[in-house]
Amino acid sequence: MKKSVKVAGATANYVDERTGAAKWLKKNLTKVFPDHWSFMLGEIALYSFVILLLTGTFLTFWFDPSQREVVYNGSYLPLSGVHMSAAYDSTLHLSFDVRGGLLMRQIHHWAALIFMSAIVAHLFRVFFTGAFRKPREFNWLIGVGLLTFGIVEGFLGYSLPDDLLSGTGIRIAEAILQAIPVVGSYLSFFAFGGAFPGTAFIPRIFIVHVLLLPGLFLALITIHLMLVWYQKHTQYPGPGRTEKNVVGYPLMPVYMAKAGGFFFVVFGVTAFLGAVASINPIWLYGPYTPGQISAGSQPDWYMGWLDGLVRAAPPLETHAFGHTISWNILIPGLIIPGILFTGMALYPFIESWITGDKREHHLLDRPRNAPNRTALGVTSITFILVSLVNGGNDIIATHFHLTINGIMWFTRVGLFVLPPIAFVVTKRICLSLQRADRDLVLHGKETGRLVMMPNGEMLEVHEPLSDAKKWTLTQHQLPEALPAPLPPSATVGLKGKIRARLNRANAVQIPAATLTDLKELGDGHH
Amino acid sequence: MKRISSFRRHRIAGPILVVAALFTIGTAFGVASALPSAQSTMTTGTSTLVSEGKAIFLRGCSSCHGLHAEGGSIAPSLIGVGSASVDFQVGTGRMPMADMSQQAMQKKPVYNAQETAALAAYVASLAPGPSSVTNESLTYERDGNSALGGQLFRTNCAMCHNFAGQGGALTNGKYAPSLMGVEPKYIYEAMVTGPQSMPKFTDATITPQEKLSIIKWLQAANHEQNQGGASLGRVGPVTEGLLGWVLGLGLLIGAAAWLAMKAK
C-alpha cells in the first residue's frame, strides 16, 4: 500500500473512532437520486442563493444603510455636489471606487433575478408533474413560503440603494400598505417611523434584507432539503421504477461531482451576466427625492405582475364612516395576490379533496395524464403573464409603437377572457396527447416507408415501440370518479355538489392502451 | 479595351448609347430642377426672407394653419409662436405633419435650412415670440453645470422622457421622444416653446442658465459610457428581467439538460 493511502486511512480511522461518522456516511453517501434535467431547477435556485450570500456579504462591507444626508464628491462627475442619502452615496462609492464593487453588485442583482426565475421554474416542474402529492404537501408549503419570502427579499434589495427607482418602489409599497382599510395609515406610520420617506425605513429594511430573511431562507431551505432527503426524491415513470424504489445514481461520486460542477456553472453564468450586462445603473437614476419620478419605472420582474394588476385597475374608491377605501389599490395589490397565493398553498389539499386520492405518490405524472391540473396551471400562468405584460405597458408602448391605453384595455379584458380559454385549450391538448400515446402503443411509430404488396396493396410500415417505451406510456393510473353510490356525506350540500362536479371533470381521461386492446388488434389486422 | 472597341460596331450599340445619353440628361435635369434656387436666397435681406417664407407658407402650411397663420379646426394658430417653434417643428421634420392620428413625429426634414429660416422669419414677423437659437449660441459647455442639470432634468423632464432621456409613453399612443442624439438647439427650443404634449418652460420657470445645464447633462448622458456592460436600452427592469429569464435561466437549463444527458 502506498504511503499516502495509509496516512489517509489512518486519519479517517482517527475521525471515525471519535465521531462514528463512517456508518452514517456509508449509508448516506450511497443514497440514490434519480436523474433528469428538470430535477436541477431547484438546484439552480439553491446555488444562486449561495452566490447571493457571498456577493451580498461583500456588498455589506461598504454599503451604509443610512438616510443621513451627504454631499457626493466621488468619482462619478455628473452627480458631483448633489445632496443624497448615505445609502445612495455608499452604493455609488461601491460601484465606482471599490475594486470589483460594480461587478459584485451586478452579480448580486443578476443572481437575484435568476434565483427568482429558478424558483418559479422549479415550482412549475413540481406542480405539473404532481410532485406535491402525499407525502410531500409540507414541502410544497415550504416552497410557497420560500417563493413569497423571495419576492419580499428581492423587493427590499431593490429598495436599499435609495436611488430614484428604489424610492418609487417604496412609495408604491407604502400606497399598498395605506390601502389596507382602517389600519393602513397607522401601519404606514409604523413601518416608516413617521411620514414617508423619513429616515428610519432603509436601516430597518437593511436588517430584514441581510439578517432576518436570509436566516429564514437558510432554515427553510434546510428543512426543504432534509424533507427531500428523508422522503426520497420523486422520479419519472419508466421500466423498473415503482412507488417503492428510486432508480438513479448514488450521491457519491456521481451527484457530488455533478452538483459541485453545476454550482460552478451557475456561478459562471451569473458572473458572465454581471460582467457583460448592466443591471440597475443607479447612477443614472439619481438619488431619490419624493418630488421626482422617471417614465417607465418598473419593479423587477417577480413584482412586475403585481404592478401590472395595479396599472390595470380602474379608479374605484368608496368613502364610508370617515374612511376611504381605495379598491383600485386594495383589490390588485392585496386581495388578488392573497387569493392566488392562498390557492397555490392549498392546492395539494384541494386536489386530493376533489379526487379522493389519499395514497402516497413517488412516481411523477406526465403532465398530459393530469389534464385538469395541467390546464389549471396554464390558466394561472396566463393570468400572471397578462398582468406582467401590463406591468411593462409603457416600455412595450414606446418600443412597439402601441398605445398604452390599448395595452391597458387588452389587459382588463384579457385577465378575464384569456385564462379560461387557456384552460379549455390546454385540457384539449392534453387529451389529444393521451390519444396520441394510445395510438402509438397500439399501432407503433409511423415510419414513412411505403410497401407495395404482391397484390398491389400499398401499406405504410409501422414500427412497434420498445417494451420500455410501451410501459412508460401505459403505466399511469386513470383518476377514478368517486365511487358511483357516493357515501351520503360526500354529495350533501353545496360543498358536496361542487366536489362531485369537479371530480367528474377530473375523471375525463382517455384510457391507456391495455393488453386486451393490443391483442384485439394483434393477428394480422393492422 | 478590345472588347469595347469590338462592341462599338455591334448593331445595338447605337440604341444603347441613345438611351444612356437620354438617361444622363434626364437625371441631370431632374436633380437641377429639384435643387432649390439657393443662389437667389443667399443674397436676400430680411424682408425678402419674410416674403419668401410667406410664399412657402402659403404653398405648404396654409391648408391646415390658415392663409394668415390664424389656425383652423385641425391646426393651431401660429401667430406669436415665434421663430423658435418653427425652427424646432420644421427643422426636425415634425412639420409638415405626415400622420395626424397621434402626434407629429420626427422624420427627415421636408424643407432645407434656408427654407426653414424663411418660414421662421415669416412666422416671427406676425407677432413677437421666442426666437430660434443656434447650436453655437448655446454655451452650455462653458456656462452649464451637469450635476444641477441632472437634478433639473429628473425634476422636470424624467417623468415623461425617462431617467436617462430615452423617452417614454404618454396616453393614447402619444409619447415623449428619446432625447438621445438631439441637437442642443432643438432641446432648447422645445423647452421654450412646449411642442405637442410638452409643457412650456419659460425663463421664469427654468432660467436660460439652467436650460444650458440641462443640455449639458443630456449631452453627458448621451456620451455616457455603459459602465456596467451592455446598457439594455436604459429602460429599467423590463429588459433586465427578460434577459435574466432568456439568457440567464436559458443557459442554466441548457447546462442542466447537458449534465443529465452525460450521465446516460
Interface residues (C-beta under 8 A of the other chain):
Chain A: D35 H36 W37 S38 F39 M40 L41 E43 I44 L77 P78 L79 S80 G81 V82 S95 F96 L102 Q106 H109 W110 L113 I114 S117 A118 A121 L164 L165 Y249 V254 K258 G261 F262 V265 V266 V269 T270 L273 A275 V276 A277 S278 I279 N280 P281 W283 L284 Y285 G286 T289 G291 Q292 I293 S294 A295 G296 S297 Q298 P299 D300 W301 G304 G391 G392 N393 D394 I395 A397 T398 H401 L402 T403 I404 N405 G406
Chain B: Q102 S146 A147 G150 Q151 R154 T155 A158 M159 C160 H161 N162 F163 A164 Q166 G167 G168 A169 L170 T171 N172 G173 Y175 A176 W217 A220 A221 E224 N226 Q227 G228 G229 A230 S231 L232 R234 V235 G236 P237 V238 T239 E240 G241 L242 L243 G244 W245 L247 G248 L249 L251 L252 I253 A255 A256 A257 L259 A260 M261 A263
